[in-house]
Amino acid sequence: MGSSSNVRVAIIGAGIAGLAAAIALKDNPSIEVQVYERAPELREIGASIALGPNGMRTLDRLRVYNALHDSVAFRNKSGLPMIYRFAESFMVPIRVHLQAALAEHTPATQIHFSKAFQSVSFDAGTQSLRIRFADGSTAEADVLLGADGIHSAVRRHFVPSSQTRWTGWTTFRSVFPVDPHLAHIADLPDEAVHIWGPDRTLFLSHLGRGLFTVVGSTQSDPQVPSAPYQDATWNEEGDVAVLRGFYKEWSPLVRQIVDAVPFTRVYPNATAHALDSWALGGGQADDRDEGSGSGARTSSGKRVTLAGDAAHAHGGAFAAGGSLALDDAWAFAMAIKHAFPAHQLQARDRGSVGENIERALRLYERTRKGHTDRVMRVVAQNNAKTVDRHREAGGGWRETDDELRVRMQNRADTSWIHEHDVVEAFAEALADEDPSQGELQAQL
Ligand SMILES: Cc1cc2nc3c(=O)[nH]c(=O)nc-3n(C[C@H](O)[C@H](O)[C@H](O)COP(=O)(O)OP(=O)(O)OC[C@H]3O[C@@H](n4cnc5c(N)ncnc54)[C@H](O)[C@@H]3O)c2cc1C
């Protein structure tokens, strides 16, 4: 990284959070951004991803209109809400199309592929972070955003005790062309639908580009040693016969659709514990300048933070992960831009760089962490409730239509997740951090 800007930002992971953060930070002469991605290229995961109003609003603010285009994603034609009481319709693009749409807005020279993060340390000589990759190469930066997904190596580096745990939910996902597979089904739903049973759900939706997605989710008690799929590998090939078996007692239309699914892939959902703080580094044992050989602790201050699943792996509930990642990225960028305003481009003063980064990371955490901690708490409570029902019923939980209706009617309102406004939250965090800035609204 060069040094003509006031701050050099390294982003680990070119997923949804990482690319969105790079886009939100671009075109600002005081900020230089580089993205380091483990994969050799953006890869097809063959899965859909749902976006709620908050994520769609953030894509709009990022001006990533190509991700919102009907050729990439499917929007309910009626404009009516689907699962929750959304103000806008639910939207379902394919995950890799969303990622590709984001990548189109990130200069290719800023994305470095085949760079798997290994470690980071503070170099007292250059007063910079030194990032090491699995291929032996290194990079320098002032601040690091770990956006490297659910099994984040950045999170593990700073919080080695942080482990992911299977929630008991396993998802079978298929994405395939409507024609020829479903062309014979006259009543194929026009709108995205999410059908609920006691311990399983089925999500059906058209996608952009003539594709269709079938997402079957089943829940088991994660404490039962023989629970199926607890040892499944993320994105492994699944057995369509097993998927069909889940819905064999469901309506004829459901059976007809599920019977036509040509293949499926398996995803065991996982969560990780909420972290005490998202501002990492600064005097921790890991934050040594290994390269100096001295092993002495350094005084880098906090210069590392996390976004997306790396910060708050909540297990995919409420189809909120993609939108939460987008909002994190936006908040991180707002905090960095606030600490390093474009109009104050000046000669780099290393001391003030560190202070401004700490300020930015505090502001970012204040904007996001309370909200995502609450999401994780609610998900954990919901999962615990349904697992208890399994245990009470000795594994054979059944539910009548009326009971299901009551359960759905009594579900907690989740509009606070899907309607969350990250710009408003940032303005509030700013006012809390520095009351003299109370009137200053988010500038992005
Ligand atoms: C199959 C599937 C379906 C999903 N469905 C939904 C849904 O319907 N709705 C929803 O909201 N969410 C859904 N999610 C979750 C959603 O995709 C995530 O919450 C969201 O992608 C989080 O974005 P992220 O940027 O944090 O992580 P990711 O998008 O996972 O990106 C992480 C990136 O980091 C890279 N990386 C990993 N390790 C390293 C390393 N050591 N060094 C460098 N790079 C690294 C990865 O290759 C990847 O590109 C789904 C996820 C999957 C995989």
The ligand as a Gaussian input file, in Angstrom:
#p B3LYP/6-31G(d) Opt

LIG

0 1
 C      -25.576000     -20.813000       1.019000
 C      -25.859000     -19.583000       1.774000
 C      -27.141000     -19.056000       1.784000
 C      -27.438000     -17.944000       2.534000
 N      -28.714000     -17.449000       2.557000
 C      -28.969000     -16.270000       3.139000
 C      -30.224000     -15.607000       3.046000
 O      -31.165000     -16.089000       2.448000
 N      -30.349000     -14.373000       3.607000
 C      -29.314000     -13.779000       4.249000
 O      -29.452000     -12.643000       4.668000
 N      -28.136000     -14.409000       4.421000
 C      -27.938000     -15.619000       3.861000
 N      -26.747000     -16.228000       3.974000
 C      -25.765000     -15.640000       4.831000
 C      -25.105000     -14.543000       4.119000
 O      -24.572000     -14.986000       2.894000
 C      -24.036000     -14.070000       5.020000
 O      -24.621000     -13.666000       6.249000
 C      -23.372000     -12.949000       4.374000
 O      -22.815000     -13.398000       3.159000
 C      -22.276000     -12.449000       5.272000
 O      -21.418000     -11.719000       4.498000
 P      -19.910000     -11.699000       4.891000
 O      -19.304000     -10.724000       3.943000
 O      -19.781000     -11.496000       6.353000
 O      -19.365000     -13.153000       4.625000
 P      -19.220000     -13.937000       3.276000
 O      -20.181000     -13.420000       2.258000
 O      -19.247000     -15.372000       3.663000
 O      -17.772000     -13.550000       2.760000
 C      -16.588000     -13.907000       3.424000
 C      -15.463000     -13.856000       2.406000
 O      -14.235000     -14.009000       3.090000
 C      -13.412000     -14.928000       2.386000
 N      -12.489000     -15.526000       3.350000
 C      -12.741000     -16.489000       4.264000
 N      -11.636000     -16.762000       4.967000
 C      -10.658000     -15.957000       4.506000
 C       -9.289000     -15.766000       4.843000
 N       -8.679000     -16.478000       5.805000
 N       -8.575000     -14.834000       4.165000
 C       -9.144000     -14.093000       3.163000
 N      -10.451000     -14.241000       2.795000
 C      -11.200000     -15.155000       3.467000
 C      -14.417000     -15.906000       1.804000
 O      -13.849000     -16.614000       0.711000
 C      -15.554000     -14.976000       1.389000
 O      -15.373000     -14.433000       0.095000
 C      -26.423000     -17.331000       3.255000
 C      -25.115000     -17.833000       3.222000
 C      -24.831000     -18.929000       2.449000
 C      -23.406000     -19.384000       2.303000

